């Protein structure tokens, strides 16, 4: 099930929802969230740490004002980085994008 985490702040796009990664039941649901999105991010629900999973070049270009901010082109997932969900997210990004940029 695709559901937003209402009490979690999106560290990449103010005012945009953070999706509960653990609630996703299939790769198809993940694909519905990330289709047409340029940037995929993640936020650790325990620590608030953030990570870029895909789209690092676009985010850098926006930060350096090479291109203007792109509305509705990102999706951010909330998960516990210490759990297996981080590996699952990396695998899902690799399957749908070809590589995961998580460091």
PAKE-805351 format. One record per residue: residue in one letter; x negated, y, z negated of N, C-alpha, C, O in turn; residue number from 1. Coordinates in pm, whole numbers, m for minus. Layout:
% residues N
REC   aa      n.X      n.Y      n.Z     ca.X     ca.Y     ca.Z      c.X      c.Y      c.Z      o.X      o.Y      o.Z     i
REC    a        X        Y        Z        X        Y        Z        X        Y        Z        X        Y        Z   NUM
...
This chain:
% residues 103
REC   aa      n.X      n.Y      n.Z     ca.X     ca.Y     ca.Z      c.X      c.Y      c.Z      o.X      o.Y      o.Z     i
REC    x      m84     m116        0        0        0        0      m90      124        0     m187      132      m76     1
REC    x      m57      219       83     m133      344       89      m71      441      m11       46      479        1     2
REC    x     m153      480     m110     m100      575     m209     m210      672     m250     m328      637     m258     3
REC    x     m167      793     m275     m260      898     m318     m280      890     m468     m194      842     m542     4
REC    x     m395      939     m512     m425      950     m656     m399     1095     m695     m483     1182     m669     5
REC    x     m285     1124     m757     m245     1263     m780     m334     1342     m874     m340     1465     m864     6
REC    x     m404     1277     m965     m485     1350    m1064     m633     1351    m1030     m716     1385    m1115     7
REC    x     m668     1315     m907     m808     1311     m866     m831     1422     m764     m762     1430     m662     8
REC    x     m930     1506     m792     m962     1618     m704    m1049     1570     m588    m1145     1495     m607     9
REC    x    m1014     1613     m468    m1091     1579     m350    m1214     1670     m346    m1199     1791     m331    10
REC    x    m1335     1615     m360    m1456     1699     m365    m1500     1752     m228    m1588     1837     m220    11
REC    x    m1440     1702     m122    m1480     1742       13    m1381     1839       78    m1422     1924      158    12
REC    x    m1255     1828       46    m1152     1910      110    m1049     1951        4     m961     1874      m32    13
REC    x    m1062     2073      m43     m975     2122     m149     m828     2113     m109     m788     2156        0    14
REC    x     m750     2057     m197     m607     2046     m176     m562     1921     m101     m443     1892      m96    15
REC    x     m657     1847      m42     m620     1725       28     m622     1607      m68     m697     1606     m166    16
REC    x     m541     1508      m39     m525     1393     m128     m646     1300     m125     m721     1295      m27    17
REC    x     m664     1227     m234     m761     1118     m243     m679      989     m241     m585      973     m319    18
REC    x     m716      897     m153     m643      770     m137     m700      665     m231     m822      652     m245    19
REC    x     m612      591     m296     m652      483     m388     m699      363     m305     m617      291     m248    20
REC    x     m831      343     m300     m886      234     m218     m841       98     m270     m812        9     m190    21
REC    x     m835       79     m400     m798      m50     m458     m655      m90     m423     m622     m209     m425    22
REC    x     m570        7     m392     m431      m23     m359     m413      m71     m215     m309     m127     m180    23
REC    x     m514      m48     m130     m503      m94        9     m504     m246       13     m585     m310      m53    24
REC    x     m413     m301       90     m397     m446       93     m458     m513      216     m462     m636      224    25
REC    x     m504     m433      312     m559     m494      433     m647     m395      507     m645     m274      482    26
REC    x     m725     m449      599     m806     m365      686     m716     m280      776     m754     m170      816    27
REC    x     m600     m331      807     m504     m256      889     m459     m129      816     m450      m22      877    28
REC    x     m432     m140      686     m395      m21      609     m511       78      603     m490      199      613    29
REC    x     m633       27      587     m750      114      589     m757      187      723     m781      308      727    30
REC    x     m736      113      831     m740      173      965     m636      281      983     m661      380     1051    31
REC    x     m519      264      924     m415      367      933     m459      496      865     m424      606      909    32
REC    x     m536      482      758     m584      600      685     m694      674      762     m699      797      760    33
REC    x     m782      599      828     m899      662      888     m889      689     1037     m978      752     1094    34
REC    x     m785      643     1102     m768      668     1244     m761      818     1268     m692      891     1197    35
REC    x     m833      864     1368     m839     1006     1408     m909     1095     1305     m905     1217     1317    36
REC    x     m973     1037     1206    m1048     1115     1109    m1195     1115     1150    m1247     1012     1193    37
REC    x    m1261     1227     1137    m1400     1241     1175    m1491     1204     1058    m1602     1154     1077    38
REC    x    m1443     1230      938    m1523     1216      818    m1455     1122      719    m1334     1133      696    39
REC    x    m1531     1028      661    m1481      941      555    m1569      963      432    m1692      949      439    40
REC    x    m1506      996      321    m1579     1017      197    m1524      927       88    m1422      861      105    41
REC    x    m1594      926      m25    m1551      847     m140    m1584      924     m266    m1681      999     m271    42
REC    x    m1502      904     m368    m1526      965     m498    m1513      856     m604    m1420      776     m602    43
REC    x    m1610      854     m697    m1611      756     m805    m1510      801     m910    m1522      911     m965    44
REC    x    m1414      717     m939    m1308      752    m1035    m1358      760    m1178    m1294      823    m1262    45
REC    x    m1471      696    m1209    m1525      700    m1345    m1614      822    m1368    m1605      886    m1473    46
REC    x    m1699      853    m1272    m1801      957    m1293    m1775     1086    m1216    m1829     1191    m1251    47
REC    x    m1693     1080    m1113    m1671     1196    m1028    m1776     1212     m919    m1768     1305     m839    48
REC    x    m1876     1122     m915    m1976     1127     m809    m1909     1108     m674    m1805     1044     m663    49
REC    x    m1970     1165     m572    m1912     1154     m438    m2014     1096     m343    m2135     1100     m368    50
REC    x    m1965     1041     m232    m2051      980     m131    m1989     1000        6    m1867     1001       22    51
REC    x    m2077     1015      104    m2036     1021      244    m2048      880      301    m2153      817      293    52
REC    x    m1940      833      358    m1939      698      415    m1956      703      567    m2016      613      625    53
REC    x    m1904      807      630    m1913      823      775    m1885      968      811    m1801     1033      749    54
REC    x    m1957     1020      910    m1933     1156      956    m2028     1259      899    m1996     1378      895    55
REC    x    m2145     1216      857    m2243     1305      795    m2283     1420      888    m2298     1534      843    56
REC    x    m2300     1392     1015    m2341     1496     1111    m2236     1606     1123    m2270     1724     1129    57
REC    x    m2109     1568     1128    m2002     1667     1140    m1996     1753     1015    m1983     1875     1024    58
REC    x    m2006     1691      899    m2003     1767      774    m2120     1865      767    m2102     1979      724    59
REC    x    m2238     1824      809    m2354     1911      811    m2333     2028      906    m2369     2141      874    60
REC    x    m2277     2001     1023    m2250     2107     1120    m2151     2209     1065    m2166     2329     1089    61
REC    x    m2051     2165      993    m1953     2256      933    m2021     2338      823    m1999     2459      814    62
REC    x    m2103     2274      741    m2171     2346      632    m2266     2452      686    m2282     2557      624    63
REC    x    m2330     2426      800    m2422     2522      860    m2352     2616      958    m2418     2692     1030    64
REC    x    m2222     2611      961    m2138     2697     1044    m2169     2684     1193    m2152     2779     1269    65
REC    x    m2214     2567     1233    m2234     2538     1375    m2099     2518     1442    m2078     2560     1556    66
REC    x    m2008     2453     1370    m1870     2437     1415    m1779     2484     1301    m1818     2478     1184    67
REC    x    m1659     2530     1334    m1567     2574     1229    m1512     2456     1149    m1514     2343     1196    68
REC    x    m1462     2483     1028    m1398     2376      950    m1288     2309     1033    m1216     2374     1108    69
REC    x    m1278     2181     1018    m1183     2101     1094    m1069     2056     1003    m1088     1966      921    70
REC    x     m951     2117     1014     m841     2076      927     m794     1934      957     m789     1891     1072    71
REC    x     m760     1863      851     m703     1728      860     m791     1631      941     m740     1548     1016    72
REC    x     m921     1642      925    m1010     1549      996    m1088     1461      899    m1183     1394      940    73
REC    x    m1048     1461      772    m1119     1379      675    m1023     1294      594     m905     1326      579    74
REC    x    m1078     1184      543    m1005     1102      448    m1105     1066      338    m1220     1033      365    75
REC    x    m1059     1074      214    m1144     1045       99    m1075      937       16     m957      947      m16    76
REC    x    m1153      835      m19    m1101      724      m98    m1154      733     m241    m1271      765     m262    77
REC    x    m1069      707     m337    m1108      699     m476    m1127      555     m516    m1042      470     m488    78
REC    x    m1239      525     m582    m1269      389     m625    m1373      392     m735    m1433      496     m762    79
REC    x    m1396      278     m797    m1499      262     m899    m1625      214     m829    m1630      101     m780    80
REC    x    m1728      300     m822    m1851      265     m752    m1922      145     m814    m2001       80     m747    81
REC    x    m1895      115     m940    m1959        2    m1006    m1888     m131     m977    m1934     m236    m1020    82
REC    x    m1778     m125     m905    m1703     m247     m874    m1735     m297     m734    m1811     m234     m661    83
REC    x    m1676     m409     m698    m1692     m464     m563    m1622     m379     m458    m1644     m399     m338    84
REC    x    m1538     m286     m501    m1467     m201     m405    m1563     m118     m320    m1532      m89     m204    85
REC    x    m1677      m81     m374    m1774       m3     m297    m1826      m87     m179    m1839      m36      m68    86
REC    x    m1857     m214     m203    m1900     m302      m95    m1789     m322        7    m1814     m325      127    87
REC    x    m1666     m335      m42    m1552     m353       49    m1532     m229      135    m1504     m241      255    88
REC    x    m1547     m111       76    m1533       13      152    m1642       21      259    m1613       55      374    89
REC    x    m1765       m8      222    m1874       m7      321    m1846     m104      435    m1868      m71      551    90
REC    x    m1797     m222      402    m1766     m322      505    m1653     m273      596    m1660     m290      718    91
REC    x    m1551     m213      539    m1439     m162      619    m1486      m51      712    m1444      m45      828    92
REC    x    m1572       37      663    m1625      145      746    m1711       86      858    m1703      132      972    93
REC    x    m1792      m14      828    m1875      m77      930    m1790     m142     1039    m1822     m133     1157    94
REC    x    m1682     m207     1000    m1595     m273     1096    m1526     m171     1186    m1515     m193     1307    95
REC    x    m1479      m61     1129    m1402       35     1207    m1489      139     1277    m1449      192     1381    96
REC    x    m1607      170     1223    m1692      276     1279    m1823      225     1337    m1890      299     1410    97
REC    x    m1862      103     1306    m1987       50     1356    m2101       60     1259    m2195      m20     1266    98
REC    x    m2096      155     1167    m2198      165     1062    m2142      244      944    m2049      323      959    99
REC    x    m2201      220      828    m2166      293      706    m2286      377      667    m2397      326      660   100
REC    x    m2264      505      641    m2374      599      609    m2398      613      460    m2472      702      419   101
REC    x    m2338      528      378    m2356      536      233    m2502      510      197    m2563      415      247   102
REC    x    m2558      594      110    m2697      576       68    m2701      546      m79    m2808      527     m136   103
